[in-house]
Each structure stands twice: as C-alpha cells, then as structure tokens.
Amino acid sequence: MKILIKNGRLIDPASGLDQLGDLAIAGGRIVALGEAVPNFEPERTIDATGLIVAPGLVDLAARLREPGHEHEGMLESELEAAAAGGITSLVCPPDTDPALDEPGLVEMLKFRARKLSLCRLFPLGALTKNLDGEALTEMAELTESGCVGFSQAEAPVKDTLVLMRALQYAATYDYTVWLRPQDAWLGKGVAASGAVATRLGLGGVPVMAETVALHTIFELLRATGARAHLCRISSAAGVELIRAAKKEGLKVTADVSINSLHLTDVDIGYFNPAMRVTPPLRQGRDRDALRAGLADGTIDALVSDHMPVGADEKNVPFAEATPGATGLELLLSLALRWARDEQLPLARALAVITAEPVRVLGAALGSLGNSAGRLVAGGVADICVFDAEAGWAVTPDQLKSQGKHTPFAFDITGFELPARVRYTLVAGTLAYTRAEA
C-alpha cells in the first residue's frame, strides 16, 4: 500500500534528522522523506500536522506470556499492546513454559507473530536446557531458527564453570549472551535492602547482589572475549562498574527498566503490590545514577520490562505478589518524561528506544539491521506517529495488554504521562490507529 504521511516533524536520532516534511511509503519501504515525491499517488494520506514522525520503537525486554501463561497474556493481546505503544520490534526472554530451548518452539512463536502482523518478534534462546543452569542448549540451531541471543532470564546458572563454557562457545560464533546480573543467593529478598525494607519488615536484596554478579561476569568476559548484554541494571554501583568495563574495552552493553528509571523504594508505600517488580526498586541515589547513566550512554537502552501479571497474583500481600508489571504501552511516555525531567532533547529520548536498542542487537537483526530504528530512504517503514503534547492518565481500561497492573496507574501516582501514539506502521502496514485520530 502507498501511504503518504504529511506535514509531520520527522525525527531520526540515528542521523540527526529533525525537520518538518512528508514521508512516502510504498512496498513496505520508505521511498522518500522530507520533500514531496513527484508522481506519487498515495492510497492513504495521514495528516501529521503537529505530530512527531519517528522510527518504530524497539523494546529489548517484553514477556508475552505465551506459551505457558496464557491466563496472564496471549500473544495477540500483548502484540496489540506493543503496537498501541508505538513498538514495532521487541525482544522476548526465553522463560516461557516450556522454555525456548528447542528450534521448533522458536519457529512456532515467530510464525504466529508474523501472521498477526502487529510487531516484529525477536526471541532470545535459552542459554541452558529448560533454563536449569546446567547443560548448554544447541546455540547454533537456535540461532538458525531466529534467536538473536541467549539468556537465562531470571533463572541462575548453577555453576560458574557452565557460564564460562557458554561464554566461550558464544565468543566463538560472536553470539551475544544476555545476563541479568543478580547473585541468586544474595538476591532472595522481595525489596531493596535499606530503611524502607527494614521498616516494612520485608526481606532485602542488597546492592552487592548486583555488583558481585557483575564482577563475576566481567572476569569471565576478560577470559573469554565474549559479548554480553546486561539486563535491567538497578544500582548506582552497577552503573559505575559498567562505565569502567566499557572504558576498559569489554564487549558490554546494558539496559534499564522504566520502573527503575522513575521509581524508588519509597514508592512501595504501605505494601503496594503494584510496586513489586524485578529488580526491586532501590533508593533515590540509585535512580538518579541510572538516569545519568542512560543520558551519558553508560546504559545503552531503556526497556519496558513488560510482564503481565494476573489479578490473583497481584491482589495479595506484597511479599507474596508475583513480580512484574505491564509496560509496553508506557515505554514512549516514560522515555519522554525522563527526558523532560533531565532537560534532554526529544531526539535523545527517542534514541534510547530506537537507534540504541538496534545497536545492541547488531548483526542479529540480519538485513533488517541496516534500517531498523531509523527513518531512511529505502529503509523498512517501521514508523511511530505520536502527539508529544497529549497527556493521558493511565487506567486499566485503556490498556490493551491482558496485564492491567502498572506502578504508573493514575490512581497510584496521581499524574498524567506525556505523549499518545496516533499511528504505528510495521513494514508499511498500519498496525495501530488511535480511534480519535
């Protein structure tokens, strides 16, 4: 379909493009941007006056809950949520049930996502069979089936020797291992160690649960030369260790969740289970360091850490609640809120949810990598059109995800979030249109 997006503010963080103009789409590709295309006869015209036209968002951490947890989320509902949030590509961890440790499971998941045509899906393969932390999976076969990296999700590797062998194998073929740095034995609490956890009588997770794991990972990277992506950094000390590792030249990238970027342990209030997330919310100094680290590039990407949780698993005492929150539809708004709080340009806010996640994925994107997360002539037409000035109060009835629990709900925070997505296009096809648009 030929589509013309007229009079929008075109922003491409990767190239520095920021100008008013038109964008023409044909055959799923951007054929021109910035100027009128001679003899272009669109089948549909979108008036983007007053709107931002940006690359489709790329989310590096979203659990879709299928297979195995369909009562908490279905592939269709969660990809609809992604499209409503302007997300055109997302990475899902392997902790489904069964885990993504067999090529057939990966191929089935990707096939179902392609049929829905709502969002591109990039699975992570399980690092060990059944995520048991013992026997390595067949990484080469999983890569051929479409995996962009390998992860244990939240499951620990039981033996450091197993992790070293996994990194050695991954280094041989230039695979990326995605690791959530938390020592499994130090990290058994339910809230971040500190005054709040002590006052509430909650088991604490100390900062050293993250830093001990990071020191171990960095030593193994020095020994193996492997590439690692560090998922959901949560502490100021962790940010400093990553900054030093990058300066040293280790092949390391990192992300932070929308929850850790905006919230602190004080937000737990009186045992609010909506605030039960992983990693646990830490102190204000940690949040401030995470914000600064994302701004200066120490942390590469912002992620939704989307994990829909059913009402029965949340409407229980804090310590018994299942960790997790819905986030796909909030990623854009919370990136912009961070940028406004830190007085950063709009392009920087978009970079950490478009171009920078694509750089993390690198060669794993294949031919798509040349234009993913970008607005470029000849590139794939994955596009997010949004109103940066529109505010909205997050309420459960507005969320397309089956997971209705979020720490940013209006009845908890009392504030509106900025920006509403008006259109999402995936390969030149409209995946989402806001009703009043």
C-alpha positions in Angstrom: 0.0 0.0 0.0 1.2 3.5 -0.8 0.9 5.8 2.2 1.8 9.5 2.5 2.4 11.0 5.9 2.1 14.8 5.5 3.4 17.7 7.4 4.9 15.9 10.4 8.0 16.6 12.4 10.4 14.0 11.1 12.9 12.9 13.8 15.6 10.2 13.3 18.0 10.1 16.2 20.5 7.9 14.3 21.2 10.5 11.6 20.3 13.7 13.5 17.3 14.4 11.1 14.9 16.8 12.7 12.7 18.7 10.2 9.2 19.3 9.0 8.1 17.4 5.9 6.4 14.5 4.3 7.3 10.8 4.3 6.2 8.5 1.5 5.8 4.7 1.8 5.5 2.1 -0.9 6.1 -1.6 -0.9 6.7 -1.6 2.9 9.7 0.8 2.4 10.3 4.5 2.9 10.7 5.8 -0.7 11.3 9.5 0.3 11.2 11.8 3.3 11.4 15.5 3.8 10.4 16.5 0.3 7.4 15.9 -1.9 7.7 12.9 -4.2 6.9 13.6 -7.8 4.1 11.5 -9.4 3.5 9.7 -6.0 -0.2 8.8 -5.7 -0.9 7.5 -2.2 -3.8 5.2 -1.5 -4.0 6.7 2.0 -2.8 10.1 3.4 -2.1 10.7 7.1 -2.1 14.3 8.2 0.6 14.5 10.8 0.4 18.2 11.4 1.5 18.9 15.0 2.7 15.3 15.4 6.1 13.6 15.6 7.0 11.0 13.0 9.7 8.8 14.4 11.2 5.3 13.8 9.2 2.5 15.4 10.2 1.8 18.9 12.5 -1.2 19.7 11.9 -2.9 23.1 14.6 -5.2 24.4 12.6 -6.8 27.2 9.0 -7.9 26.9 7.5 -11.1 28.2 4.5 -12.1 26.1 3.4 -15.0 28.5 2.9 -17.5 25.7 3.3 -20.4 25.6 2.5 -21.5 29.2 1.0 -18.5 30.9 -1.9 -17.7 28.6 -4.1 -16.7 31.6 -1.8 -13.7 32.1 -1.2 -12.7 28.4 -1.8 -14.0 24.9 0.5 -13.3 22.0 -2.2 -11.4 20.2 -3.2 -9.2 23.1 0.4 -8.4 24.0 1.5 -7.6 20.4 -1.6 -5.4 20.2 -0.3 -3.6 23.3 3.1 -3.2 21.6 1.5 -1.7 18.5 -0.6 0.7 20.7 2.7 1.8 22.3 4.4 2.5 19.0 6.7 -0.5 19.4 7.4 -2.2 16.1 10.2 -4.6 17.2 10.6 -6.4 20.5 12.8 -9.0 22.2 11.2 -11.7 24.3 13.2 -13.6 27.0 13.1 -17.4 26.9 11.3 -18.1 30.2 8.1 -19.4 28.6 6.7 -22.7 29.5 8.3 -24.7 28.0 11.4 -22.6 27.8 12.6 -21.6 24.4 15.3 -24.2 24.2 14.2 -26.0 21.0 14.2 -24.6 17.5 10.7 -25.8 16.9 9.3 -23.7 19.8 11.1 -20.6 18.5 9.9 -21.1 14.9 6.3 -21.6 16.1 6.4 -18.4 18.1 7.9 -16.4 15.2 5.4 -17.8 12.8 2.4 -16.9 15.0 3.8 -13.4 15.4 4.3 -12.9 11.6 0.7 -14.0 11.0 -0.6 -11.3 13.4 1.5 -8.6 11.5 1.4 -6.3 14.6 5.0 -6.2 15.7 8.3 -7.9 14.8 9.3 -10.5 17.3 12.9 -11.4 18.2 13.2 -14.3 20.7 16.1 -15.0 23.0 17.0 -18.6 23.2 17.6 -20.4 26.5 21.2 -20.5 27.4 20.8 -23.8 29.2 18.2 -26.6 28.6 14.9 -25.9 30.4 16.8 -22.9 32.0 18.1 -25.4 34.6 21.5 -23.8 34.6 23.4 -27.0 33.8 23.5 -28.3 30.2 24.0 -25.8 27.3 21.5 -25.6 24.5 22.3 -26.0 20.8 23.0 -22.4 20.2 23.8 -22.7 16.5 20.4 -24.4 15.9 18.6 -21.8 17.9 20.3 -19.0 16.0 19.2 -20.6 12.7 15.6 -20.7 14.0 15.7 -17.0 14.7 17.1 -16.3 18.1 19.0 -13.0 18.5 20.9 -14.0 21.6 20.9 -16.3 24.6 19.7 -15.8 28.1 18.8 -17.4 31.4 16.1 -14.7 32.1 15.8 -14.7 35.9 17.0 -18.3 36.3 20.5 -18.6 37.8 23.4 -20.6 36.2 24.2 -23.0 39.0 27.8 -23.4 38.2 30.2 -20.6 37.1 32.0 -23.2 35.0 28.9 -23.7 32.9 28.6 -19.9 32.4 32.3 -19.7 31.3 31.8 -22.5 28.8 28.6 -20.8 27.5 30.6 -17.6 27.0 33.5 -19.4 25.3 31.0 -21.0 22.9 29.2 -17.8 22.3 32.5 -15.9 21.6 33.5 -18.5 19.0 30.4 -17.6 16.9 30.0 -14.0 18.0 26.7 -14.6 19.8 25.6 -12.2 22.5 24.7 -13.6 25.9 22.1 -11.6 27.8 22.6 -11.7 31.5 20.6 -10.3 34.4 23.3 -9.6 37.0 22.0 -10.8 40.3 23.6 -13.3 42.6 20.9 -15.9 43.2 21.8 -16.5 46.8 22.2 -12.8 47.8 19.1 -11.8 45.9 16.4 -13.9 47.6 14.6 -10.9 49.2 11.5 -9.1 47.9 12.6 -5.4 48.3 15.8 -3.5 48.0 17.8 -3.5 51.3 17.5 -0.2 53.1 15.5 1.7 55.6 12.2 1.2 53.8 12.5 -2.6 53.6 13.6 -2.7 57.3 10.7 -0.5 58.4 8.2 -2.7 56.5 9.8 -5.9 57.6 10.5 -7.1 54.1 13.4 -9.3 53.1 16.1 -7.2 51.5 18.1 -7.6 48.3 21.5 -5.8 48.8 23.3 -3.9 46.1 26.1 -6.4 46.3 23.7 -9.0 44.8 24.1 -7.0 41.6 27.8 -6.0 42.0 29.0 -9.5 42.9 27.4 -10.8 39.7 28.8 -8.0 37.6 32.4 -8.7 38.9 32.0 -12.4 38.0 30.6 -11.6 34.5 33.4 -9.1 33.8 36.1 -11.6 34.9 34.6 -14.2 32.5 34.4 -11.7 29.7 38.1 -10.9 30.1 38.9 -14.6 30.0 36.7 -15.5 27.0 36.4 -12.3 24.9 32.6 -12.8 24.7 29.9 -10.2 24.2 27.3 -9.7 26.9 24.3 -7.5 27.3 23.4 -6.7 30.9 19.7 -6.6 31.6 17.9 -4.3 34.0 20.7 -2.6 35.9 19.3 -1.2 39.2 22.0 0.4 41.2 24.5 3.3 41.2 27.3 0.9 42.0 26.3 -1.2 39.0 26.4 1.9 36.7 29.9 2.7 37.8 31.1 -0.9 37.2 29.7 -0.8 33.7 31.2 2.5 33.0 34.6 1.1 34.0 34.1 -2.1 32.0 33.3 -0.1 28.8 36.3 2.1 29.3 38.4 -1.0 29.6 37.1 -2.2 26.3 35.0 -5.1 27.3 32.2 -6.0 24.9 29.3 -4.9 27.1 26.0 -3.2 26.6 23.3 -2.6 29.2 19.7 -1.6 29.7 17.5 -0.2 32.5 13.7 -0.6 33.0 11.2 2.1 33.0 10.4 1.1 36.6 13.9 1.6 38.0 14.3 4.8 36.0 11.4 6.5 37.6 10.6 4.9 40.9 12.3 4.3 44.3 11.7 2.0 47.2 9.7 4.8 48.9 7.0 4.3 46.3 6.2 0.9 47.8 4.3 3.0 50.4 2.2 0.7 52.6 3.0 -2.6 50.9 1.6 -1.7 47.4 1.9 -4.9 45.4 1.9 -2.9 42.1 5.4 -1.9 43.1 6.6 -5.5 43.4 8.9 -5.7 40.4 12.3 -7.3 39.5 14.8 -6.0 40.0 13.5 -4.3 43.2 13.1 -0.6 43.4 16.1 1.0 45.0 17.0 4.3 46.7 16.8 7.7 45.2 20.6 7.9 44.6 20.4 4.7 42.5 17.6 6.1 40.4 19.5 9.3 39.9 22.6 7.4 38.8 20.6 5.3 36.4 19.1 8.4 34.8 22.5 10.0 34.4 24.0 6.7 33.1 21.2 6.5 30.4 21.8 10.1 29.5 25.6 9.8 29.0 25.4 6.4 27.2 26.8 4.2 30.0 23.5 2.5 29.9 22.5 1.9 26.3 18.8 1.4 26.2 15.5 1.9 28.1 13.2 -1.2 28.2 9.6 -1.7 29.2 10.4 -4.9 31.2 6.8 -5.8 30.3 5.5 -8.7 32.3 1.7 -9.0 32.5 0.5 -10.5 35.8 -3.0 -11.7 36.6 -5.2 -10.1 39.3 -5.0 -13.2 41.5 -1.2 -12.9 41.6 -1.2 -9.2 42.4 -4.1 -8.8 44.9 -2.2 -10.4 47.7 0.3 -9.2 50.4 3.4 -7.6 48.9 5.8 -10.4 49.7 3.5 -12.9 48.2 2.7 -11.0 45.0 4.2 -12.1 41.7 6.8 -9.6 40.5 6.0 -7.8 37.3 4.1 -5.0 35.6 2.7 -4.1 32.2 4.9 -1.7 30.3 4.6 -1.9 26.5 2.1 0.9 26.2 4.1 3.1 28.6 7.6 2.9 27.1 7.3 6.0 24.9 5.6 8.2 27.5 8.2 7.3 30.2 11.1 7.9 27.9 9.8 11.4 27.2 9.1 12.0 30.8 12.7 11.1 31.7 14.0 13.4 29.0 11.8 16.3 30.2 12.8 15.8 33.9 16.5 15.8 32.8 16.1 18.6 30.3 17.3 16.4 27.4 16.3 16.9 23.8 13.5 14.8 22.3 15.9 13.1 20.0 17.8 11.7 23.0 14.6 10.3 24.5 13.8 8.6 21.2 17.4 7.3 20.7 17.3 5.1 23.8 14.2 3.3 22.5 15.1 3.2 18.8 18.6 3.5 17.4 20.4 2.4 20.6 18.5 -0.9 21.1 19.1 -1.6 17.4 22.9 -1.1 18.0 22.7 -3.6 20.9 21.1 -6.2 18.6 23.6 -5.5 15.9 24.2 -8.2 13.4 21.5 -10.4 14.9 18.9 -8.3 13.0 20.3 -9.5 9.7 19.2 -7.5 6.6 16.7 -5.5 8.7 19.6 -4.1 10.7 20.5 -1.5 8.0 17.3 0.4 8.6 15.7 -0.8 11.8 15.2 2.0 14.3 15.8 4.6 11.6 14.0 6.9 9.2 16.0 6.5 6.0 15.1 6.4 2.3 15.0 2.8 1.1 14.7 1.6 4.7 11.9 -0.5 6.2 8.8 1.5 7.0 8.5 0.8 10.7 7.1 4.1 12.0 5.6 5.6 15.1 3.5 8.8 14.8 2.7 10.4 18.1 1.4 13.5 19.7 4.1 14.7 22.2 1.8 17.3 23.8 -1.1 14.9 24.6 -1.2 13.8 28.2 -3.0 10.7 29.5 -4.0 9.2 32.8 -3.1 5.5 32.8 -6.1 3.4 33.8 -6.6 -0.3 33.4 -9.4 0.1 30.9 -7.1 1.9 28.5 -4.5 -0.9 28.4 -4.7 -3.4 25.6 -2.4 -5.8 27.5 -4.1 -8.5 29.5 -1.9 -7.3 32.3 -3.7 -4.4 33.9 -1.3 -3.8 36.8 1.3 -0.9 36.5 3.1 1.2 39.1 2.2 4.2 36.9 -1.6 3.9 37.1 -3.2 7.2 37.7 -4.9 6.1 41.0 -1.4 5.4 42.4 0.7 8.3 41.0 -1.9 10.9 40.5 -0.1 12.3 37.5 -0.6 12.2 33.7 2.0 10.8 31.3 3.1 12.7 28.2 2.6 11.5 24.6 0.0 9.4 22.9 0.6 7.2 19.9 -1.6 8.0 16.9 -0.4 5.6 14.3 2.0 2.6 14.3 3.2 1.2 10.9 5.0 -2.1 10.6 6.6 -2.7 7.1 4.3 0.0 5.8 1.1 -1.6 7.1 -1.0 0.1 9.7 -0.8 -2.0 12.9 -2.5 0.6 15.1 -4.6 3.6 14.7 -5.9 5.6 17.7 -9.7 5.9 17.5 -9.9 9.7 17.6 -7.1 10.2 15.1 
